Amino acid sequence: MASRCSCCGSDADDLLRCSQCLRVYYCSRACQVTDWKRGHKAACRKHETDAIEYPRPFVRNFASFSDKITPGICDELLSNGFVVVDNFLGRDWADAILSEVKWLQERKLLSPNKTQFPRADGSVAQFAKPNIYEADLHNASVRTQVPELDALFHSDDLCLALEDHAQLGLVPGTQGKTLKVQFNAGNGGCFPCHYDNPGRPNKRKLTCLLYLNPDWKDGDGGEIQFYPFLAPEPVTLAPRMDRLVIFSSDSLLHRVLPAAEPRHCLTIWLDSTVVNTPQDAQLSLTASDLTTGWEAFVRKLAKSPVQRLLSRGVYAEEYLESLTQCMGLAEDGFSDMVASHEAHLVRLEANKPLYSLVQRLRAERGVFN
């Protein structure tokens, strides 16, 4: 029997159990009512034989994370802003995780991915990305139906292994992480250029992306593409089975290329106590930064979240191209998003000192108007 409330996460004895699905537990009637309104109503169904079928036996081995996340891996992460760890879970365990993601997908427990978009009138719209479906495992009514994903959600082993070597102020516990599973149906499904942590009040420090695509091949698409700030070329990584990609949430611009075939993955975002500091949110320049200290300034900017203030101008074409690929055929939102992008560039050009800096940075990466 479970010992944790599916709504608030508190530990307790003598938990109440949903009498219909027999899958979820609550510490009180109030939590049961809250979870019913929050989403369990849509997921709840009469208990029946509907077990997840795993392709082969597997071993759940969180202790292996500390073997895979080595000092060298963390050094590469801190140096480059990203790192790749292949064969992270082991094929049998990765296949089990994939089975659970597909199980959720088949039961229509994944929802369209939506972007919150502030409009000029102060309202906030939600625009769905075509062909992208996901589930946030903070939703206990979904999470408790998939035991391996539930266990991964509650495990701190990845967070602790990374913090042990990288010392980024990562926050353990379920309140310090977000875990989402995702299904990309293909048909061009993709993501536009963005930072996973665009600024306050977001607390994300690291993004940990686990790919679950055993049959992926060149031409299937869905690769993640990184833009290390001012690097001459982007870095493109294939979404291969059991590949873990860890990268900086607040200082690595990225996009997902259009997928021609279905793609599965899960993402864990790890929060930190030291993100979006005043130094991360303000562009500070000295006279020497623009003269003798230019090279040092550029190197510093490449690793700093401050680059977020400049990237839409420095990578204007990439933003527009990726936005068009992602939202061009969407039912709603494309024109609003393009208008917002163009308005940002107009405001940037009106700020002459900032615009001059952006033009110099564009020249630094080999882009000339």
N, C-alpha and C positions, 0 to 999 in steps of 0.2 A: 504494500500500500504506500502511496505517496506520503511524504512528510512535509511538503511545502505547498502553500496556498498558490493556486494557479493565477490568482489575480494580483495580490500584493507581494507574493514571494516570501512571506514570513513562514518560519518553521513552527509547526504545532502538532500536537497529538490529537487524535479523534477528529480528523478533518471530515467535513461534509463532502459527499460525492454527488455529482450530477446524476439524477436518477434515470435520465434518458440515455445518454451516451456511455455512462459509466467510465469516462476517460479522465475527467478533470475533477480537482478537489479544491475546497475552499475552507478558510479558517472561520468564516462567519456567513450568515445569510446576506449581510450587506455586500460582502465581496462577491457572492454568487450573483446577486442582482446587478452589480456594477459590471461584471464580466459578461453577463448575458446581453446587456445593452451595448457593450463595447465591441462585441463581435462574436461571442460564443453562440448567440442565437442563429447566426448564419451557418456556423460550422457544425452545430450539434445535430446529431441524428441518432436514432435508436441503435443501441449496441448490436452489432452483428459481426459475423465472421468476415472481416475485411482487412486481414493482416497484410502488412507490408511483406513482399516477397524479396528477400535478398538473394543475389545470384550465387553466392558461395559463403562458407563460413568466414568470419573475420574476427580480428581482435581489436577491441577499443584500447588504444595505448597512448594516453595523453603524456605519459612519462617520456615518450620518444621526442616530444617537442624540444626538450632541453638539449637533446643530442643533435637535432637538425638546426636549431638556432644557435650557431656557434659565434664566438667572438669575431671570426673572420666575416661571417654573414653580416653581423651588425656593423662592422667597420665599413663594409661595402655599402650598406644602407646609408650610413651617415655621410660617406664620401660622395656617392652618386645620387642620392635621393631615392633610390630604389634598389631592390635586390630580388633575384629569382631563386627559389628553392624547388627543384624538381623532385618528384616522387616523395612528396611531403608526408602523406598519410600512409602510403603503401596501397597497392592497387585494390586489395580486397576491401579494406576499410573505405577507400574512396568510392568504390562501386556501391557500397552500402549507403553512403551519404547520397549518391546520385539516385539510388532507388527511392529514397525518401523524398527528394525534391520532385521526382517524377510522380510519386504517389500524391503529393500535394497538388501538382499540376493537373493530374487526371481528375481529381475531385473538385476542381475549380476553386481551390483555396488560395490561389495566387490572384492578385489584383493588378490592374494596369498601373505602371509606374507613372507618377504625376509630379510635375514641377510646379512649385508655388512661384507665382510671378506677380510682383507688385505693379499695379497700374498707376498711371499718372494721377488719377483721381483719389488715390489713397487706398483703394480696395485691393484685395489680393485674389488673383485668379488661380485656378488649377488647370494645367494643360497636360493631357495624357500623351506620353511618347508612344507612337505606333509600334506594336509588336513586342513591347517589353512588359513583362509581368513579374510580380515579386510578392514576397511575404516578409513582414518584419516579425522576427521571433520574440519580440517583446509581447506580442499577442499570444497569451497563454493558451487560448482556445485552439490555436493552430499548432503551437510548439509542442504541446503535450501529446499530440498524436504521432509525433515522429521522434522516437527515443534517442537516436544518435545525434540528431540536430539539437534536441533538448539538452543532452549531455554536453555537447560542444558549447552551447549557449552559457551553461553554468560553469564551464571549466575556465580557470584562470591561467592554465599552463602556458599558453602562447604569450599572454601579457607578461607573465613573470619571467619567461625566458628572454624576451626582448628587453625588458627593463633591467635585467641582470647585467647585460652587456652594453646596452645603448644609453641607459640612464636618462630617459626622456620625461620623467615624471608621470609615467603611465598609471592609470587608475584601475586597480583590480575590482572585481565584482560586476554584477549584471548592470548596475547603474553607470558603469564606466565604459560600457561597450554597446554597440548596435550590431546585430547579426541579421542580414537579409539573404534570403535565397532568391534566385532570379532565373527566369526562363526567357530567352530571346527567341522568338518564333521564326527568326530569319526574315525573309522578304524585305531586307534592307534595314532591319532594326539596328539602332546605333545610339550613341550619346554624343552630344556636342562638346566642344572644349569647355573645361571647367576645372576648378579646384574643389576637392571634396570638403575642404574647410574654407569657405569664402570670406570668413571674418566673424566678428562677434555677433551673437553669443555662442557660436559653435565651439565645441571643445575637442574636436577630432584632431589627433596628432598623427596616427598611422592608419593606413588602409591596408588590409590583408585580404587579398583576392585569391580564392581557390577555384581553379577551373576543373570542370567535370565533363569533359568531352572526349570519350575514348576513341571516337572515329574521326576526329578533326583532321583535315588535310588542307594543303595549300589551295586557295580559291574559295574556301568555305566562309572566309571573312570573320568578323567579330573580334579581331585583334585589338588589344589595347595599344594606344600610341601615346608615348610620352614626349613632351617638349621641354627637356632640361633648358632652363632659361638661357637664351642666346647661343645654344649649341648649334653647330652648322646644319645638323640633320636631326629629325625626330628619331626616337627609338621605338621600334614596333615589335611587340611580343605576341607570339601565338598562344591561343587559349587551350593548351594541351592538357590532357588528363592528368590530374593530381599535381598540377603546377601551382605553387604558391608564389604570388607576386606581392611583395610588401613595398609600400612607398609612402612618401611624405604627403600627408593630407593637405597641408597648408602651403607647400612650396613646390609642387610639381603639377604643372598644367598637363592635362591629358584629355583624350577622347577615346571612344570606342568606334572602330570602323564598321561600316555596314556589314551585316551578317547575311550571307546567302543561304545558310543552313541553320537549323535550330542550334542553340547553344545554352548550356547550363553552367551556373557558377554560384558561389556564395561569397559574401563579403562580410568581413568583420572590421568595424571601425573601432579603434581604441582611443579613448579620451586621455587628456593630459591635464595636469594642474598648471602647466606653463605654456599655454597657447594664447595667441592674440594679445600679447603684452603691448604696452604703448610703443615699444620699439618695433613690434611687428606690424603696426598699423599706421605708422607715420614715416614719410619719406624725408630723410634728413640729409642735406648735401652741404659740403664745404667747398670752398673755392678750389682747393687742391684735388677734390674728387673729379672735377671736370678738366683738370690739367695733368699735373705730374702723377696724381694718384688714381687716374682713370682705370688702369688695369686692375688695381686692387679693389676699387669700387665695384667694377663689373663682377669680379670673382665673389665678392661679398653678396651682391645682389642675387647671384645665381643660386645661393643657398638660403636666402632670406624670404620670409613670407611677404615682405614689402613689395616684392615683384608683382603681387596681385594687383597693386594700384596701377601698374603700367602694362600688364600683359595684354589687355584688350586692344591697346594701341599697337604694341609691338607685334602682336599676332593677329591683326585685324582680319586678314584674309582667311586664316585658318578658323577663326571663330565663325565667320559668315559661312564658309563652306560646310563646316560640320553642323551648324545649325540648320542649313538648308537640307543636308542629307537626313538629319534626324526628324525635322518637323515639317519639311516641305509638303508632305502629303497628309499631314495631320488634319483632323476635322476642325480644329481650333487652335489658335495660339501662334502660328507661324508669323503672321503679319505683325502681331504685337511684339514678338521677340526681336524681329528684324528692326522694327522701329526703335526699340529700346537700344539695340546695339548701335544703330546709326546715330541716335541722339547722344550716346556716350562719346562717340568719336567727334561729334560736333563740339561738345563741351570741352573735350580734350584739346581740340585745335584752337579753341578760344583762349585757352591758358597758354600764352606764348612760351614762357620758360619751360613748362612741363612738356609742351608739344615739341620743343626743340630737343629736349632730352630723349623723348620717345623716338624722334627721327634719328638721333645719333645711335640709339640702341638698335634700331632697325638696320642701320648701316653696319653695325657691329656683327649682326648675324647674316649680313649679305643681302638684305632686302632694301631695294632702292625705289623711290617713287619716280 
